Amino acid sequence: MLRDKLLARLAEMGPAPDHQLLAAEVLGIQNASPELARRLVSQALVVEDRREMWRRAGERICAAAPATPGVYVLRDEANRALYVGKAVNLRRRLRAHFADRRWRAIGREMAGTCDAEWTEVGSELEALVREQALIADLRPAANVQVGAPELETRALPHALVRDVVVVVPSVEIDSAELVCARPDGGWFIQRTRRNGADLAVHTKRVSRFFLSALRRGFDRAPLAPVIYSWLAGRGADDTRLDPHDHFRERLAAVLRDDELFVARLDQRAVIRF
């Protein structure tokens, strides 16, 4: 490594190192003045020390990260959020962040990464929404898009933009995630057990999200356009429900079905009264 070469040559030269020679031999910079050479060597050592700290942080973070889908936040020494992302495999994605080849390309903010946190998820849709929510909340320095998505900028079928509950897998094998969206941008995610043990309280909360005039607790960034875009594309076959049409009964029937998340369901066909 460059740092090791500089330190080794400095040790060989003793208390009065020849910075011009160091700049020429190790940094490849010829004919620098003594003062410029000294500054270049000092700056190179600082940069290399930062790189070593970054590399060690990456090793520690990647060793702890699970090989599962999720969203993650990279932070600096002051605990500032630097970058928010999502991944099908958190460990693999974080390893890519800290690959040696990335060092020369990363900006000053990302070079200060020293810690990470993550949340495991059960579906790509949940990852998309949680990633956008974290970006809106944390305003990370290295993310390009930090504003809430706007419905008007997306070419979506008019019939798709309505109150909807999308039923997707949960990271907990015995549960499902209810991803709720309103045309005004409102959204929230409710985890519920597939055995129906908490169905009454959770369907009541979903109804409050769609119907309550107060809607307290649901005032986060308006990210429903992310959900509608998903349903218009990769999630076109995802299981979804109308929250105003016998919602509790239909959801109970869906959750009981062994084919949920194996084959997407037509809710009109599975409802039983």
Buried (B, 14 or more C-beta within 10 A) or exposed (E): EEBEBBEEBBEEEEEEBBBBEBBBEBBEBEEBEEEBBBBBBEEBBEBBEBBEBBBEBBEBBBEEBEEBBBBBBBBBEEEBBBBBBBBEBBBEBBBEBBEEEBBEEBEEBBBBBBBBEBBBBBBBBBBBBBBBBBBBEBEBBBBEEEEBBEBEEEEBEEEBBEBBBBBBBBBEEEBBBBBBBBBEBBBBBBBBBBEBEBBEEBBEBBBBBBEEEEBEEBEBBBBBBBBBBBBBEEBEEBBBBEBEEBBBBBBBBBBEBEEBBEEBBEBEEBBEE
